[in-house]
Amino acid sequence: SSELTQDPAVSVALGQTVRITCQGDSLRSYYASWYQQKPGQAPVLVIYGKNNRPSGIPDRFSGSSSGNTASLTITGAQAEDEADYYCNSRDSSGNLVVFGGGTKLTVL
Amino acid sequence: EVQLVESGGGLVQPGRSLRLSCTASGFTFGDYAMSWVRQAPGKGLEWVGFIRSKAYGGTTEYAASVKGRFTISRDDSKSIAYLQMNSLKTEDTAVYYCTRDGPGSGYEVWYFDYWGQGTLVTVSS
């Protein structure tokens, strides 16, 4: 079982805002990072650290954190944002890495 | 352009061994820690392990599920990272991704900024 918990599925209407969450004790000490994975493709980093976007990632993607919960927010979701989203962080010991179970985002 | 290309996947019987390679280009390989992440068919991502850069001792860490069976190594002269997998089990069947650990990983954050396309390992008799 993962030390990071994500909702299995979330849906959002086209153009609306959606928040995908990731919960875990390690998030009280470490930042989460977020990855987008489309079918048949490798994951792509979309947010890392406090709220950093790699080059090429649209600014509609943002990250935040509070307590044991990290969030990925997509403001104005587009059809191309439909994908699986995974969070990751260090584990509670700080020595290893863990991923959340993933959230399947459907854009309606 | 950063590129990571995995190779060495295939079909292997339970209990046997397999070695995966990750050939990197487009960056100074020796300056970065490298990780392996796997994804079983239809499942989520699972971190396998990583190797630090030589500047940080070149040491390794592994997930509990593979510790003692898998070994990560690196050849900085060739810009290649390896994943040696021994005593393979059917539950090791997955696509194995090579990733570059992002700058600053290991302190407040640990992230993977570049991923290969993955190589499929199937463990079956």
Interface residues (C-beta under 8 A of the other chain):
Chain A: S2 Y30 Y31 S33 Y35 Q37 A42 P43 V44 L45 Y48 G49 P54 D84 Y86 N88 S89 R90 N95 L96 V97 V98 F99 G100 G101 G102
Chain B: S35 V37 G44 L45 E46 W47 F50 E61 A63 Y97 G102 G104 E108 V109 W110 Y111 F112 D113 Y114 W115 G116 Q117 G118
